């Protein structure tokens, strides 16, 4: 894969930066890929240290653990069965990644459920500081706000995206394309409202039905998913839909 190849050669620094920016917006492209366990450590470090990574911290931690265990297939997925040697093996594997996990972004429950069983792979000073911090929090959903460093998740509220095909990450990326922004540019999501006009599975997937619901509407995004795959197709039309067989021109569609 392109992203993996570029991180195996330091001659592709610009390509590495581009891939990292792209992955930060759609991290599942990496984390859910079949060859995730084979990606280079350098690439994984580059991803998880990114402030713009659109993923919760507990998910970051879970994927780092998954990667570490995959590098040591002899280890059990159940840490309660680990020996001292097993913990040391995993600790050595993840020692370059642990510093980039933002543990203080976790809730007390997430820390207790997901991190506590693996405390022996953390540096002693970090381990002690985490225990002191999280043991003082009584609410399982609370976070140590004074120490947290949240990732910049410029998310569009899920309630504004009534879609079975795209997520808020997709929506944000599309809006950046519409506004001719770079992937890393800030998007003020509060300025936008995404309203569902037409759904083929609900309203009937015919040209007549499409125009019945969409005629008179401008600045529309159309998306469709290829059956039997995860491929998403679509386009943006800034001008008004109409059924009078006339034509309009624009340089802002895609």
N, C-alpha and C positions, 0 to 999 in steps of 0.2 A: 504494500500500500504506500501511497505517496508520502503521507505524514511520517510513516515509520522509516522509509528510506532516507528522507531528508535529515532525520535526527541521527542517522548513522554516519553522516559526513558533515564536518564542520564548514565545508565550503558552501553550504546552503543556508547560511544564517538568515537571510531575508525570507526564504521559503519557510524556515522554522518559525519565524515570527508570525508569518501569515497563517500557518497551520494552527498555531497556538491561539490566535485571535478567533479563528473560525471554530475551533473546538470549544472555546469558552462559551460560545453562544449555543452550540448544540453538543454538549458533552456526551450524550448518549451515543453519538456516532462512534465514539471510542469505547466508552465503558460498557456498552451493550454489544459490541462487535465480537464475532466468534474468536478473533485472534487477540483479544484484549490482554490475555495472560502473557503474550509474547512480545508486547511492546517494550522498547528500551526503557531502562530506569530514568535516563535523562529526559525522555519525553514525558513520562509520568510526573516527574518533578516540575517540569515546565508548566504542565497543566494545573496541578494542584496549588502552585504558588501564585496563580493568577487571581488578582482581586476581582476580576469580572466573571469568574467561573459561575455559571448559572446552575448551581446545585447546592443543596443543603449540606452542611458540614458533616452530618451523620452519614450521608450518602458517600461523601468523599472518603471518610474513614472506612466505611464498609468496602468500597472498591479498592482502597489501598491494601486492606487485609486480604481481599480476594486475590489480588495480584501477588502478594507475598506468599500466600499459601500455594498458589499455582507454581511458584518458583521452587517449592519444596513439596512435591507430591506425596512424599512419605509422611507428611504431617496430617493429623486428623483435623477435621473441620470443627471439632469440639474441643475447646481449650481446657475443659475440665479433665481431659485425659492426657494433657501435655506433661511431659517430664521436664526437669530443669533444662536438659539438653535441647528439648523441643523449643522451649521459650527462647533460649539463647540463639538457636538457629534462625527463628523468625525475627528476633531482635536484630541480628546481624544483617539480614536481608533488607529490613526496612529502615535501617539507621539513617540513610540519606533522605528518606521521605517523611519520617516522623516530625522533623522541625517545621514542616509546612502544613501540618494539620492544626487547625485553629480550634483546639479543644474547648476553649472558653466560649465558643459560639454554640456549644451543645446545651441542651436542657439537662436538668438533673437526671431525669429518667433516661435520656439517651446516653448520658455518661454511665449511669449505673448498669444499663442493659448491654451496651455495646463496647464500652471501653474498659470498665472494671475487670471483666474476665481476662483481659490482655494486659493488665497493668505491669506485669513482669517484663514486657518487652520495651517499656518506656525508660528513659534515663531516670535515675533515682531522684534528682532534684525536681524534675518535672512531675514525677509520680507524687511526691510529697506535696507539692504546691497544688496539684489538682485535687488531691484528697482533702486538703485543708479548705479549699474553696467550695467544692461541691457538697461536702458534709455539713456546711453551714447554711445550705439552702434547703428550706423545708418544703417549698412548692415544687412538685415533680416537673412542672412545666416552665419553671423559672430558669433564667440564665444569669451568669455572673456579669452583668452589664458593664461593670467598671473595668473589666479586663477583656471583654470581647472585642473582636475586630471583624465585624461582619463583611462578607464579600459584597460587592456592589451589584446586587441583584436588581437591575432596573426592570422589574417585572410589570406587565400589564395584569390587572386584576382578572382572575379566572372568570369572575362573574360577567365580564364584558365580552368573553369569547365563548359563544354558544356553538362550538364546533366539535364534530366527532373525528376530524381529520388533523387539524393543526393545534399546536399548543401555544402558550404565551411566548415561548422562545421563537417559534416560527413567525408569530404575529409581529414581534418586535423587529425581527430581521426584515420582514416584508416592508414594514413601515420605514425602516432605514433605507431600503432600496428606493421606495417612493420619494423620500426626501433627499436622495442622493448623498447619504451619509456613509462614512466608513463604519465597519463593524464595531470599532472601539469608540466611536463618537457617542456622546450622551443623547438619549432620546427622552424628551419630556412626555412621558406616557399619559399624563393627566390631560393632555391636549386632545387625546383621541378617544373615540368611542367606536367599537366594532359591533355592528348590529346585524344579526342574521336576517337576510331577506328571503332566501330561498334554499331549501334543502331537498335534493332530488329524492332521497329515500322517504321523505315525508310528503312532499308536495307533488311528486310525479316527475320523472326525468324525461321531459319532452320539451322541444323548443317553444311550443305554445305556452306551457306552464311557466317556463323560464321567463318569457317576456311578460306574462301576466303579472308576475311578482316583481320583475326588475325594471320594466319600462318606466322612464321618468326618473330613474335613479342614476346618480353619477358617483365617481370615486369609489368604484366597487372592486372587490377582490374575489376572484373565482378560484376555487380549489377543488381538485378531484383526486381520488386515490386509485391507483391501478390495482385491479382485483387480483388477489393472491400474492401481493407484494407490499412493501412499505414505501414504494415510490409515490411521491406526491407531485402532481402537475398543477399548473394554474397560471393566472395572469392578473394584471391590474389594468383597469379601464377608467381613466379620469373623466371621460365625457359621458353624456347621458345616453342610456340605452333607449332605443325606439324601434318600432316595427313598420316604419313607412318606406322601407327599402332605399332610404337615402344614405349617403356616406359622409363621414366626418374624418378629419385628420388630426393627429396629435403626435407630438414627439415625446410624450411623457408616459406612454403605455409600455408594458412589457409582458 
